[in-house]
Amino acid sequence: MLILRCPYCGVDVDETDLHAGGQAHLTREGPGSSDADFEDYLFMRENPKGVHFERWRHAYGCGKWFHAARCTVSLEVFGTYPAQTLRPPEELCDRIAAKRPGWSWGRGE
């Protein structure tokens, strides 16, 4: 079972107390965007075998959204952080890179 720490409450909760919200750090397209950009925003998601950044809501707790970094193969959780951040914290990326040599966050990075 997946267990994540809510960065707001500071408690470890299992996935039955959470609501998954899909991929984190998406670029949201608004008015004036092209049809192709809007279609990509709506339907195109990463589905990696390995490290993935996701949105989660502490549904049966504080109710707040947060981000989590985990491995989709082993379910290893690298860390969680507030949803209001635009990029994963540098220390979290360093921790992941130490365990996964050659890994970097984001496409083309």
Helices and strands as residue ranges (DSSP letters): E 3-5, E 12-14, G 15-17, E 19-23, H 35-43, E 51-57, E 65-71, E 77-82, H 90-99
